[in-house]
Structures are given as C-alpha cells and as structure tokens.
Amino acid sequence: MNRTLIRRIAIGVFLLNALAVTWPLASFFKSAKPLVFGFPLSMVWPVAWIVVGLVMLLVLDHFENGNQAENRDEDQ
C-alpha cells in the first residue's frame, strides 16, 4: 500500500470517529443498557472509538516510518 492511500484511509477513519462521538450519532448510544463487559453502552461507545483511532495512528506511523527507512536505504 502506498502512503497516499493510507493517509486517505486515516482521514476517513478520523472523520468517521468525529461523527461517531458527537451529536446526533452518539445520541443513539446514550442508553445505560445493554451492558458491555459490565460498562454501559454510553461509556463503551466513545472508548471503542478511541481505540479505533489509536490503531489507525499506529498503522499510519508504521507506514510513515517504513517509507522513511526505505528512502534512507535508497540514498546510501
């Protein structure tokens, strides 16, 4: 995969993340029931999106640093 595609996917994930944790989409998940691992859904929903954002940042970092290492090897 190239950097441009990964960056576009990352932008899409973060836009979806912003929409998912703000009104009106987050209002669908404001109930105290059902419980997920003992936590109310209104707490699990934003935490899940934080985890999704973290994973996307790790993937983006992996591809950005991998391309920098390839560029350094080509220069030598």
C-alpha positions in Angstrom: 0.0 0.0 0.0 1.2 3.5 -0.7 1.3 6.4 1.7 -1.4 8.3 -0.2 -3.9 5.5 0.3 -3.0 5.1 4.0 -3.4 8.8 4.6 -6.8 8.9 2.9 -8.0 5.9 4.9 -6.7 7.6 8.1 -8.5 10.9 7.2 -11.7 8.9 6.6 -11.4 7.0 9.9 -10.8 10.2 11.9 -13.8 12.0 10.2 -15.9 9.0 11.0 -14.5 9.0 14.5 -15.5 12.6 15.0 -19.0 12.0 13.7 -19.5 8.9 15.8 -18.8 10.6 19.1 -20.7 13.8 18.6 -24.4 14.5 18.4 -26.6 13.2 16.6 -25.0 9.8 16.0 -23.8 9.4 19.6 -27.3 10.0 20.9 -28.3 6.6 19.6 -25.9 5.0 22.1 -26.7 7.0 25.2 -28.6 4.3 27.0 -27.4 2.6 30.2 -28.5 -0.8 28.9 -27.1 -3.1 27.4 -24.0 -3.6 29.4 -20.8 -4.4 27.6 -18.2 -6.1 29.9 -20.1 -4.5 32.8 -20.0 -1.0 31.4 -22.9 0.9 30.0 -23.1 1.3 26.2 -22.8 5.1 26.6 -19.3 4.6 28.0 -18.1 1.8 25.7 -19.0 3.7 22.5 -16.5 6.6 22.9 -13.8 4.3 24.4 -14.2 2.0 21.4 -13.7 4.9 19.0 -10.6 6.0 21.0 -9.2 2.5 20.5 -10.0 2.6 16.7 -8.2 6.0 16.5 -5.2 4.6 18.3 -5.0 1.6 16.0 -5.2 3.9 13.0 -2.4 6.1 14.3 -0.2 3.1 14.9 -0.9 1.9 11.3 -0.2 5.3 9.9 3.0 5.6 12.0 4.2 2.2 10.8 3.8 3.1 7.1 5.3 6.6 7.5 8.4 5.3 9.4 8.7 2.3 7.0 8.8 4.6 4.0 11.4 6.8 5.7 13.6 3.8 6.3 13.3 2.7 2.6 14.2 6.2 1.5 17.3 6.2 3.7 18.4 2.9 2.3 18.0 4.1 -1.3 20.1 7.2 -0.6 23.0 5.1 0.7 
